[in-house]
């Protein structure tokens, strides 16, 4: 797992997109899982403060299909 430090305040979804190329498919959840205390340090509107040290997972597991189909 590599480490990164935010140089400016950034929204969590935008951080995920800059690191993984997408803010979907479990990337935000992967950041939160790799950094258990991150949720406590988030500012208004899910902004990660400048100077926050983050652990960046090497891979992100795509969540399983979460759709509930009415015919199932």
C-alpha positions in Angstrom: 0.0 0.0 0.0 1.4 3.4 -1.0 1.0 6.7 0.9 -0.1 10.1 -0.3 -0.5 13.5 1.3 -3.2 15.9 0.1 -1.6 19.3 -0.8 -5.0 21.2 -0.8 -8.5 20.5 0.5 -10.3 18.1 -1.9 -13.6 16.4 -1.9 -13.4 12.7 -1.3 -15.0 11.7 -4.6 -12.7 13.9 -6.6 -9.7 12.5 -4.7 -10.8 9.0 -5.6 -11.2 10.0 -9.3 -7.7 11.5 -9.4 -6.2 8.4 -7.8 -8.2 5.6 -9.5 -9.6 7.3 -12.6 -13.1 7.0 -11.3 -15.2 7.9 -8.2 -17.4 4.9 -8.8 -17.1 1.1 -8.6 -16.0 1.1 -4.9 -13.1 3.6 -5.1 -14.4 6.0 -2.4 -15.3 3.0 -0.2 -11.8 1.6 -0.7 -10.2 4.8 0.4 -12.4 4.9 3.5 -11.6 1.2 4.3 -7.8 1.8 3.9 -8.0 4.9 6.1 -10.4 4.1 9.0 -10.1 7.5 10.7 -10.5 9.4 7.5 -14.3 9.8 8.0 -13.7 11.5 11.3 -11.4 14.1 9.7 -13.7 15.0 6.8 -14.9 18.6 6.7 -18.3 19.9 5.4 -19.3 18.3 2.1 -16.8 15.4 2.5 -13.7 17.5 2.0 -10.4 16.0 2.9 -8.2 18.6 4.7 -4.9 19.7 3.2 -2.0 17.8 4.7 -3.9 14.6 5.3 -1.8 11.5 5.0 -3.6 8.7 3.2 -3.0 5.0 2.6 -3.8 4.2 -1.0 -4.8 0.6 -1.8 -3.1 -0.9 -4.8 -6.3 -2.5 -6.1 -10.0 -1.8 -5.7 -12.5 -4.6 -5.5 -15.5 -3.8 -7.6 -18.7 -4.3 -5.6 -21.1 -7.0 -6.6 -24.2 -6.1 -8.5 -26.4 -4.5 -5.9 -29.5 -4.1 -8.1 -32.7 -5.6 -6.8 -34.7 -6.7 -9.7 -38.5 -6.9 -9.1 -38.7 -10.3 -10.7 -36.2 -11.9 -8.3 
